[in-house]
């Protein structure tokens, strides 16, 4: 099993309303990938955070192996969802293990 964790910080110039809408849309798009990409075991997006957080949202995903993660990253369904996320994000951190 391989875990793929992403932390995102949304664009600073967004209003709180825009940030809320962006988090909801990113969650909807990314979680819709569950069951649609080979080797993706589970994917969830966390958008409810405590005020002490320095990130706006987190992707927590599990893959069968490193090859499945590589396939996911090139998959057109993922690329479409990731395109939206990139349009609203200022900072991205990734940890794969």
N, CA, C and O atoms as a Tinker XYZ file with bonds, in Angstrom:
   388  protein
     1  N      0.836000   -1.187000    0.000000    73     2
     2  CA     0.000000    0.000000    0.000000    64     1     3
     3  C      0.881000    1.250000    0.000000    63     2     4     5
     4  O      1.945000    1.287000    0.619000    81     3
     5  N      0.409000    2.259000   -0.706000    73     3     6
     6  CA     1.091000    3.546000   -0.787000    64     5     7
     7  C      0.095000    4.626000   -0.383000    63     6     8     9
     8  O     -1.046000    4.640000   -0.844000    81     7
     9  N      0.539000    5.523000    0.477000    73     7    10
    10  CA    -0.293000    6.676000    0.862000    64     9    11
    11  C      0.207000    7.903000    0.117000    63    10    12    13
    12  O      1.409000    8.092000   -0.065000    81    11
    13  N     -0.727000    8.725000   -0.307000    73    11    14
    14  CA    -0.462000    9.967000   -1.053000    64    13    15
    15  C     -1.231000   11.061000   -0.315000    63    14    16    17
    16  O     -2.460000   11.113000   -0.367000    81    15
    17  N     -0.492000   11.934000    0.373000    73    15    18
    18  CA    -1.085000   12.986000    1.190000    64    17    19
    19  C     -0.718000   14.337000    0.579000    63    18    20    21
    20  O      0.450000   14.596000    0.288000    81    19
    21  N     -1.711000   15.188000    0.387000    73    19    22
    22  CA    -1.481000   16.527000   -0.149000    64    21    23
    23  C     -2.102000   17.541000    0.807000    63    22    24    25
    24  O     -3.223000   17.354000    1.280000    81    23
    25  N     -1.371000   18.608000    1.085000    73    23    26
    26  CA    -1.902000   19.755000    1.821000    64    25    27
    27  C     -1.922000   20.942000    0.878000    63    26    28    29
    28  O     -0.953000   21.193000    0.161000    81    27
    29  N     -3.031000   21.673000    0.880000    73    27    30
    30  CA    -3.170000   22.840000    0.014000    64    29    31
    31  C     -3.507000   24.082000    0.822000    63    30    32    33
    32  O     -4.221000   24.024000    1.824000    81    31
    33  N     -2.981000   25.193000    0.366000    73    31    34
    34  CA    -3.350000   26.521000    0.858000    64    33    35
    35  C     -3.990000   27.234000   -0.327000    63    34    36    37
    36  O     -3.387000   27.351000   -1.393000    81    35
    37  N     -5.218000   27.708000   -0.129000    73    35    38
    38  CA    -5.930000   28.399000   -1.196000    64    37    39
    39  C     -5.341000   29.788000   -1.421000    63    38    40    41
    40  O     -4.615000   30.313000   -0.576000    81    39
    41  N     -5.662000   30.367000   -2.556000    73    39    42
    42  CA    -5.157000   31.694000   -2.904000    64    41    43
    43  C     -5.568000   32.716000   -1.841000    63    42    44    45
    44  O     -6.724000   32.773000   -1.420000    81    43
    45  N     -4.595000   33.514000   -1.426000    73    43    46
    46  CA    -4.803000   34.482000   -0.352000    64    45    47
    47  C     -5.832000   35.552000   -0.701000    63    46    48    49
    48  O     -6.510000   36.066000    0.188000    81    47
    49  N     -5.958000   35.895000   -1.975000    73    47    50
    50  CA    -6.870000   36.974000   -2.344000    64    49    51
    51  C     -8.335000   36.537000   -2.401000    63    50    52    53
    52  O     -9.204000   37.357000   -2.695000    81    51
    53  N     -8.625000   35.269000   -2.127000    73    51    54
    54  CA   -10.002000   34.793000   -2.103000    64    53    55
    55  C    -10.707000   35.276000   -0.839000    63    54    56    57
    56  O    -10.103000   35.349000    0.231000    81    55
    57  N    -11.980000   35.604000   -0.974000    73    55    58
    58  CA   -12.804000   35.893000    0.202000    64    57    59
    59  C    -13.096000   34.576000    0.912000    63    58    60    61
    60  O    -12.854000   33.502000    0.361000    81    59
    61  N    -13.607000   34.657000    2.114000    73    59    62
    62  CA   -13.980000   33.434000    2.835000    64    61    63
    63  C    -15.052000   32.668000    2.080000    63    62    64    65
    64  O    -15.040000   31.437000    2.071000    81    63
    65  N    -15.971000   33.373000    1.450000    73    63    66
    66  CA   -17.017000   32.720000    0.656000    64    65    67
    67  C    -16.412000   31.979000   -0.540000    63    66    68    69
    68  O    -16.817000   30.856000   -0.840000    81    67
    69  N    -15.450000   32.598000   -1.219000    73    67    70
    70  CA   -14.778000   31.957000   -2.352000    64    69    71
    71  C    -13.973000   30.744000   -1.894000    63    70    72    73
    72  O    -13.939000   29.721000   -2.578000    81    71
    73  N    -13.328000   30.862000   -0.743000    73    71    74
    74  CA   -12.561000   29.724000   -0.205000    64    73    75
    75  C    -13.484000   28.553000    0.131000    63    74    76    77
    76  O    -13.168000   27.398000   -0.155000    81    75
    77  N    -14.610000   28.861000    0.731000    73    75    78
    78  CA   -15.573000   27.822000    1.083000    64    77    79
    79  C    -16.082000   27.113000   -0.170000    63    78    80    81
    80  O    -16.174000   25.885000   -0.197000    81    79
    81  N    -16.409000   27.876000   -1.199000    73    79    82
    82  CA   -16.880000   27.294000   -2.459000    64    81    83
    83  C    -15.787000   26.472000   -3.125000    63    82    84    85
    84  O    -16.069000   25.406000   -3.672000    81    83
    85  N    -14.558000   26.942000   -3.091000    73    83    86
    86  CA   -13.434000   26.215000   -3.705000    64    85    87
    87  C    -13.175000   24.897000   -2.977000    63    86    88    89
    88  O    -12.936000   23.872000   -3.615000    81    87
    89  N    -13.222000   24.922000   -1.641000    73    87    90
    90  CA   -13.032000   23.680000   -0.875000    64    89    91
    91  C    -14.119000   22.664000   -1.218000    63    90    92    93
    92  O    -13.827000   21.488000   -1.437000    81    91
    93  N    -15.358000   23.111000   -1.265000    73    91    94
    94  CA   -16.471000   22.200000   -1.563000    64    93    95
    95  C    -16.345000   21.611000   -2.965000    63    94    96    97
    96  O    -16.581000   20.418000   -3.156000    81    95
    97  N    -15.980000   22.423000   -3.935000    73    95    98
    98  CA   -15.860000   21.939000   -5.314000    64    97    99
    99  C    -14.675000   20.994000   -5.469000    63    98   100   101
   100  O    -14.781000   19.984000   -6.164000    81    99
   101  N    -13.555000   21.304000   -4.836000    73    99   102
   102  CA   -12.395000   20.409000   -4.893000    64   101   103
   103  C    -12.748000   19.059000   -4.273000    63   102   104   105
   104  O    -12.419000   18.012000   -4.829000    81   103
   105  N    -13.411000   19.087000   -3.133000    73   103   106
   106  CA   -13.819000   17.846000   -2.464000    64   105   107
   107  C    -14.729000   17.024000   -3.372000    63   106   108   109
   108  O    -14.537000   15.818000   -3.528000    81   107
   109  N    -15.716000   17.680000   -3.965000    73   107   110
   110  CA   -16.664000   16.978000   -4.839000    64   109   111
   111  C    -15.943000   16.338000   -6.015000    63   110   112   113
   112  O    -16.147000   15.160000   -6.309000    81   111
   113  N    -15.103000   17.111000   -6.685000    73   111   114
   114  CA   -14.416000   16.595000   -7.876000    64   113   115
   115  C    -13.455000   15.458000   -7.539000    63   114   116   117
   116  O    -13.440000   14.432000   -8.219000    81   115
   117  N    -12.661000   15.638000   -6.501000    73   115   118
   118  CA   -11.663000   14.621000   -6.182000    64   117   119
   119  C    -12.292000   13.353000   -5.618000    63   118   120   121
   120  O    -11.901000   12.252000   -6.007000    81   119
   121  N    -13.246000   13.481000   -4.723000    73   119   122
   122  CA   -13.866000   12.289000   -4.149000    64   121   123
   123  C    -14.691000   11.518000   -5.172000    63   122   124   125
   124  O    -14.979000   10.338000   -4.971000    81   123
   125  N    -15.072000   12.169000   -6.259000    73   123   126
   126  CA   -15.799000   11.461000   -7.318000    64   125   127
   127  C    -14.901000   10.453000   -8.043000    63   126   128   129
   128  O    -15.392000    9.628000   -8.814000    81   127
   129  N    -13.601000   10.516000   -7.800000    73   127   130
   130  CA   -12.669000    9.580000   -8.436000    64   129   131
   131  C    -12.696000    8.204000   -7.784000    63   130   132   133
   132  O    -12.239000    7.229000   -8.382000    81   131
   133  N    -13.225000    8.111000   -6.566000    73   131   134
   134  CA   -13.300000    6.817000   -5.881000    64   133   135
   135  C    -14.059000    5.809000   -6.747000    63   134   136   137
   136  O    -15.144000    6.097000   -7.252000    81   135
   137  N    -13.470000    4.633000   -6.907000    73   135   138
   138  CA   -14.091000    3.565000   -7.682000    64   137   139
   139  C    -13.961000    3.724000   -9.186000    63   138   140   141
   140  O    -14.483000    2.900000   -9.937000    81   139
   141  N    -13.283000    4.756000   -9.639000    73   139   142
   142  CA   -13.197000    5.024000  -11.075000    64   141   143
   143  C    -11.774000    4.912000  -11.633000    63   142   144   145
   144  O    -11.581000    4.983000  -12.847000    81   143
   145  N    -10.780000    4.740000  -10.760000    73   143   146
   146  CA    -9.386000    4.660000  -11.207000    64   145   147
   147  C     -8.761000    3.398000  -10.641000    63   146   148   149
   148  O     -8.776000    3.169000   -9.431000    81   147
   149  N     -8.215000    2.588000  -11.525000    73   147   150
   150  CA    -7.608000    1.320000  -11.117000    64   149   151
   151  C     -6.472000    1.561000  -10.129000    63   150   152   153
   152  O     -5.620000    2.424000  -10.341000    81   151
   153  N     -6.474000    0.792000   -9.059000    73   151   154
   154  CA    -5.421000    0.876000   -8.053000    64   153   155
   155  C     -5.663000    1.910000   -6.969000    63   154   156   157
   156  O     -4.934000    1.946000   -5.978000    81   155
   157  N     -6.679000    2.755000   -7.140000    73   155   158
   158  CA    -7.044000    3.722000   -6.104000    64   157   159
   159  C     -7.929000    3.003000   -5.094000    63   158   160   161
   160  O     -9.056000    2.621000   -5.409000    81   159
   161  N     -7.418000    2.821000   -3.883000    73   159   162
   162  CA    -8.148000    2.099000   -2.847000    64   161   163
   163  C     -9.156000    3.022000   -2.162000    63   162   164   165
   164  O    -10.318000    2.660000   -1.974000    81   163
   165  N     -8.692000    4.221000   -1.792000    73   163   166
   166  CA    -9.571000    5.179000   -1.117000    64   165   167
   167  C     -8.997000    6.573000   -1.272000    63   166   168   169
   168  O     -7.781000    6.763000   -1.269000    81   167
   169  N     -9.886000    7.546000   -1.408000    73   167   170
   170  CA    -9.484000    8.940000   -1.506000    64   169   171
   171  C    -10.509000    9.770000   -0.751000    63   170   172   173
   172  O    -11.714000    9.638000   -0.968000    81   171
   173  N    -10.026000   10.619000    0.128000    73   171   174
   174  CA   -10.922000   11.545000    0.827000    64   173   175
   175  C    -10.250000   12.910000    0.910000    63   174   176   177
   176  O     -9.026000   13.022000    0.979000    81   175
   177  N    -11.077000   13.931000    0.901000    73   175   178
   178  CA   -10.606000   15.303000    1.014000    64   177   179
   179  C    -11.169000   15.878000    2.306000    63   178   180   181
   180  O    -12.379000   15.873000    2.530000    81   179
   181  N    -10.279000   16.369000    3.145000    73   179   182
   182  CA   -10.665000   16.954000    4.426000    64   181   183
   183  C    -10.724000   18.467000    4.262000    63   182   184   185
   184  O     -9.730000   19.100000    3.905000    81   183
   185  N    -11.886000   19.038000    4.523000    73   183   186
   186  CA   -12.055000   20.481000    4.405000    64   185   187
   187  C    -12.470000   21.126000    5.728000    63   186   188   189
   188  O    -12.383000   22.345000    5.874000    81   187
   189  N    -12.912000   20.331000    6.679000    73   187   190
   190  CA   -13.272000   20.842000    8.009000    64   189   191
   191  C    -12.013000   20.839000    8.860000    63   190   192   193
   192  O    -11.457000   19.782000    9.161000    81   191
   193  N    -11.573000   22.015000    9.240000    73   191   194
   194  CA   -10.326000   22.105000    9.966000    64   193   195
   195  C    -10.484000   23.014000   11.174000    63   194   196   197
   196  O    -11.401000   23.832000   11.246000    81   195
   197  N     -9.581000   22.851000   12.106000    73   195   198
   198  CA    -9.570000   23.701000   13.295000    64   197   199
   199  C     -8.932000   25.049000   12.962000    63   198   200   201
   200  O     -8.156000   25.136000   12.010000    81   199
   201  N     -9.236000   26.087000   13.712000    73   199   202
   202  CA    -8.663000   27.413000   13.454000    64   201   203
   203  C     -7.133000   27.443000   13.565000    63   202   204   205
   204  O     -6.498000   28.356000   13.037000    81   203
   205  N     -6.546000   26.478000   14.231000    73   203   206
   206  CA    -5.084000   26.421000   14.376000    64   205   207
   207  C     -4.381000   25.895000   13.120000    63   206   208   209
   208  O     -3.152000   25.892000   13.057000    81   207
   209  N     -5.141000   25.459000   12.137000    73   207   210
   210  CA    -4.563000   24.887000   10.915000    64   209   211
   211  C     -3.902000   25.969000   10.070000    63   210   212   213
   212  O     -4.342000   27.118000   10.045000    81   211
   213  N     -2.830000   25.574000    9.375000    73   211   214
   214  CA    -2.173000   26.486000    8.436000    64   213   215
   215  C     -2.416000   26.065000    6.995000    63   214   216   217
   216  O     -1.932000   26.718000    6.070000    81   215
   217  N     -3.158000   24.984000    6.794000    73   215   218
   218  CA    -3.568000   24.545000    5.459000    64   217   219
   219  C     -5.085000   24.648000    5.371000    63   218   220   221
   220  O     -5.786000   24.586000    6.381000    81   219
   221  N     -5.584000   24.808000    4.134000    73   219   222
   222  CA    -7.025000   24.939000    3.928000    64   221   223
   223  C     -7.726000   23.616000    3.682000    63   222   224   225
   224  O     -8.908000   23.467000    3.994000    81   223
   225  N     -6.999000   22.646000    3.117000    73   223   226
   226  CA    -7.610000   21.336000    2.863000    64   225   227
   227  C     -6.517000   20.291000    2.649000    63   226   228   229
   228  O     -5.362000   20.614000    2.372000    81   227
   229  N     -6.922000   19.033000    2.785000    73   227   230
   230  CA    -5.983000   17.922000    2.674000    64   229   231
   231  C     -6.605000   16.793000    1.858000    63   230   232   233
   232  O     -7.782000   16.470000    2.017000    81   231
   233  N     -5.803000   16.206000    0.992000    73   231   234
   234  CA    -6.182000   14.986000    0.291000    64   233   235
   235  C     -5.458000   13.842000    0.981000    63   234   236   237
   236  O     -4.248000   13.912000    1.197000    81   235
   237  N     -6.182000   12.803000    1.323000    73   235   238
   238  CA    -5.621000   11.604000    1.949000    64   237   239
   239  C     -6.053000   10.434000    1.082000    63   238   240   241
   240  O     -7.232000   10.082000    1.051000    81   239
   241  N     -5.097000    9.828000    0.376000    73   239   242
   242  CA    -5.449000    8.746000   -0.540000    64   241   243
   243  C     -4.526000    7.554000   -0.358000    63   242   244   245
   244  O     -3.379000    7.684000    0.069000    81   243
   245  N     -5.062000    6.388000   -0.695000    73   243   246
   246  CA    -4.330000    5.126000   -0.593000    64   245   247
   247  C     -4.403000    4.410000   -1.936000    63   246   248   249
   248  O     -5.452000    4.357000   -2.578000    81   247
   249  N     -3.260000    3.861000   -2.342000    73   247   250
   250  CA    -3.141000    3.132000   -3.609000    64   249   251
   251  C     -2.561000    1.755000   -3.339000    63   250   252   253
   252  O     -1.889000    1.532000   -2.332000    81   251
   253  N     -2.832000    0.841000   -4.251000    73   251   254
   254  CA    -2.340000   -0.520000   -4.080000    64   253   255
   255  C     -0.815000   -0.574000   -4.091000    63   254   256   257
   256  O     -0.217000   -1.371000   -3.368000    81   255
   257  N     -0.185000    0.266000   -4.904000    73   255   258
   258  CA     1.282000    0.285000   -4.990000    64   257   259
   259  C      1.732000    1.555000   -5.709000    63   258   260   261
   260  O      0.902000    2.356000   -6.139000    81   259
   261  N      3.043000    1.737000   -5.840000    73   259   262
   262  CA     3.605000    2.937000   -6.470000    64   261   263
   263  C      3.195000    3.043000   -7.938000    63   262   264   265
   264  O      3.004000    4.149000   -8.443000    81   263
   265  N      3.058000    1.926000   -8.622000    73   263   266
   266  CA     2.623000    1.958000  -10.025000    64   265   267
   267  C      1.190000    2.490000  -10.136000    63   266   268   269
   268  O      0.871000    3.222000  -11.073000    81   267
   269  N      0.340000    2.128000   -9.198000    73   267   270
   270  CA    -1.042000    2.624000   -9.209000    64   269   271
   271  C     -1.064000    4.135000   -8.980000    63   270   272   273
   272  O     -1.855000    4.844000   -9.604000    81   271
   273  N     -0.207000    4.630000   -8.095000    73   271   274
   274  CA    -0.114000    6.072000   -7.870000    64   273   275
   275  C      0.354000    6.777000   -9.140000    63   274   276   277
   276  O     -0.187000    7.820000   -9.508000    81   275
   277  N      1.347000    6.216000   -9.803000    73   275   278
   278  CA     1.843000    6.808000  -11.052000    64   277   279
   279  C      0.753000    6.824000  -12.121000    63   278   280   281
   280  O      0.634000    7.796000  -12.868000    81   279
   281  N     -0.038000    5.764000  -12.199000    73   279   282
   282  CA    -1.137000    5.713000  -13.155000    64   281   283
   283  C     -2.216000    6.736000  -12.839000    63   282   284   285
   284  O     -2.772000    7.361000  -13.743000    81   283
   285  N     -2.507000    6.903000  -11.572000    73   283   286
   286  CA    -3.493000    7.894000  -11.125000    64   285   287
   287  C     -3.071000    9.294000  -11.548000    63   286   288   289
   288  O     -3.888000   10.083000  -12.023000    81   287
   289  N     -1.789000    9.592000  -11.372000    73   287   290
   290  CA    -1.299000   10.938000  -11.665000    64   289   291
   291  C     -1.409000   11.283000  -13.147000    63   290   292   293
   292  O     -1.459000   12.461000  -13.500000    81   291
   293  N     -1.446000   10.281000  -14.016000    73   291   294
   294  CA    -1.570000   10.498000  -15.464000    64   293   295
   295  C     -2.998000   10.293000  -15.974000    63   294   296   297
   296  O     -3.294000   10.590000  -17.131000    81   295
   297  N     -3.869000    9.794000  -15.123000    73   295   298
   298  CA    -5.231000    9.466000  -15.535000    64   297   299
   299  C     -6.009000   10.732000  -15.905000    63   298   300   301
   300  O     -5.983000   11.706000  -15.152000    81   299
   301  N     -6.703000   10.738000  -17.054000    73   299   302
   302  CA    -7.451000   11.921000  -17.483000    64   301   303
   303  C     -8.502000   12.388000  -16.468000    63   302   304   305
   304  O     -8.738000   13.590000  -16.347000    81   303
   305  N     -9.126000   11.478000  -15.749000    73   303   306
   306  CA   -10.109000   11.871000  -14.738000    64   305   307
   307  C     -9.443000   12.667000  -13.622000    63   306   308   309
   308  O     -9.963000   13.686000  -13.168000    81   307
   309  N     -8.277000   12.177000  -13.188000    73   307   310
   310  CA    -7.524000   12.887000  -12.150000    64   309   311
   311  C     -7.023000   14.231000  -12.669000    63   310   312   313
   312  O     -7.098000   15.238000  -11.965000    81   311
   313  N     -6.515000   14.248000  -13.891000    73   311   314
   314  CA    -5.975000   15.489000  -14.452000    64   313   315
   315  C     -7.051000   16.570000  -14.541000    63   314   316   317
   316  O     -6.770000   17.747000  -14.314000    81   315
   317  N     -8.268000   16.177000  -14.867000    73   315   318
   318  CA    -9.364000   17.137000  -14.933000    64   317   319
   319  C     -9.659000   17.726000  -13.549000    63   318   320   321
   320  O     -9.786000   18.941000  -13.402000    81   319
   321  N     -9.767000   16.863000  -12.542000    73   319   322
   322  CA   -10.030000   17.335000  -11.177000    64   321   323
   323  C     -8.863000   18.178000  -10.668000    63   322   324   325
   324  O     -9.070000   19.218000  -10.042000    81   323
   325  N     -7.649000   17.732000  -10.934000    73   323   326
   326  CA    -6.461000   18.453000  -10.483000    64   325   327
   327  C     -6.344000   19.821000  -11.148000    63   326   328   329
   328  O     -5.818000   20.758000  -10.547000    81   327
   329  N     -6.822000   19.942000  -12.369000    73   327   330
   330  CA    -6.807000   21.229000  -13.056000    64   329   331
   331  C     -7.611000   22.269000  -12.296000    63   330   332   333
   332  O     -7.187000   23.416000  -12.156000    81   331
   333  N     -8.777000   21.859000  -11.805000    73   331   334
   334  CA    -9.571000   22.790000  -11.003000    64   333   335
   335  C     -8.812000   23.163000   -9.732000    63   334   336   337
   336  O     -8.715000   24.339000   -9.382000    81   335
   337  N     -8.279000   22.163000   -9.052000    73   335   338
   338  CA    -7.582000   22.427000   -7.790000    64   337   339
   339  C     -6.419000   23.398000   -8.020000    63   338   340   341
   340  O     -6.237000   24.344000   -7.254000    81   339
   341  N     -5.646000   23.166000   -9.060000    73   339   342
   342  CA    -4.521000   24.069000   -9.352000    64   341   343
   343  C     -4.991000   25.504000   -9.582000    63   342   344   345
   344  O     -4.259000   26.448000   -9.285000    81   343
   345  N     -6.189000   25.674000  -10.100000    73   343   346
   346  CA    -6.692000   27.023000  -10.390000    64   345   347
   347  C     -7.047000   27.811000   -9.128000    63   346   348   349
   348  O     -7.168000   29.035000   -9.189000    81   347
   349  N     -7.214000   27.142000   -7.994000    73   347   350
   350  CA    -7.615000   27.823000   -6.759000    64   349   351
   351  C     -6.554000   27.769000   -5.661000    63   350   352   353
   352  O     -6.727000   28.358000   -4.594000    81   351
   353  N     -5.459000   27.063000   -5.926000    73   351   354
   354  CA    -4.448000   26.816000   -4.898000    64   353   355
   355  C     -3.228000   27.708000   -5.102000    63   354   356   357
   356  O     -2.788000   27.970000   -6.222000    81   355
   357  N     -2.705000   28.161000   -3.964000    73   355   358
   358  CA    -1.479000   28.948000   -3.960000    64   357   359
   359  C     -0.261000   28.077000   -3.617000    63   358   360   361
   360  O      0.808000   28.229000   -4.208000    81   359
   361  N     -0.441000   27.167000   -2.657000    73   359   362
   362  CA     0.658000   26.340000   -2.176000    64   361   363
   363  C      0.207000   24.888000   -2.091000    63   362   364   365
   364  O     -0.922000   24.598000   -1.698000    81   363
   365  N      1.109000   23.978000   -2.465000    73   363   366
   366  CA     0.832000   22.538000   -2.426000    64   365   367
   367  C      2.025000   21.828000   -1.809000    63   366   368   369
   368  O      3.167000   22.068000   -2.203000    81   367
   369  N      1.769000   20.967000   -0.855000    73   367   370
   370  CA     2.791000   20.103000   -0.276000    64   369   371
   371  C      2.335000   18.657000   -0.428000    63   370   372   373
   372  O      1.153000   18.351000   -0.271000    81   371
   373  N      3.278000   17.771000   -0.735000    73   371   374
   374  CA     2.955000   16.364000   -0.966000    64   373   375
   375  C      3.872000   15.476000   -0.160000    63   374   376   377
   376  O      5.061000   15.761000   -0.018000    81   375
   377  N      3.315000   14.391000    0.371000    73   375   378
   378  CA     4.100000   13.353000    1.023000    64   377   379
   379  C      3.563000   12.014000    0.551000    63   378   380   381
   380  O      2.394000   11.699000    0.771000    81   379
   381  N      4.412000   11.223000   -0.098000    73   379   382
   382  CA     4.069000    9.858000   -0.515000    64   381   383
   383  C      4.898000    8.901000    0.321000    63   382   384   385
   384  O      6.098000    9.102000    0.509000    81   383
   385  N      4.249000    7.859000    0.821000    73   383   386
   386  CA     4.979000    6.865000    1.615000    64   385   387
   387  C      4.301000    5.516000    1.544000    63   386   388
   388  O      4.774000    4.555000    2.150000    81   387
